[in-house]
Amino acid sequence: MAKAAISRIDNDYVRAHDAAKQQARAHQTRRRVHKRRMIVMLLLLAVVCVVGAVRLHSLSVQQRSADVQLRQAKQKLAKVKDEKQSLKVQVDQLNNEDYLAKLVRSQYYVSKKGEIIFTLPASANRIPGDDSTK
């Protein structure tokens, strides 16, 4: 089979048509490149937003946890301060000899020379008709 000789027509119309096709291809290529770049930029923006939101959420959780711990620590500090004040009062009372003698006599039944100690039942110490001990 013999090849037919085909030649290209070279005139202004064909050149203008080829130039228009080439421009259209270049325009499509630029649009495709811009579209890809836009998609990549949007994906990066989405990733940055998601990472930022996750980080913000974790910081919020940490802050709430720290607030709870701070509140508990303040409550514990208040209890310890109250206990310290109570112990300070007890130490001051134990330094008072009259109070110390009364405490030793009531808890350990220590008596002075020649004294007799009587222990009464708890019901005997109550005033009849008094309901405050219930």
Secondary structure, DSSP 8 states (H G I E B T S, - for coil): ----------SHHHHHHHHHHHHHHHHHHHHHHHHHHHHHHHHHHHHHHHHHHHHHHHHHHHHHHHHHHHHHHHHHHHHHHHHHHHHHHHHHHHHSHHHHHHHHHHHH----TT-------GGGGS-TT--TT-
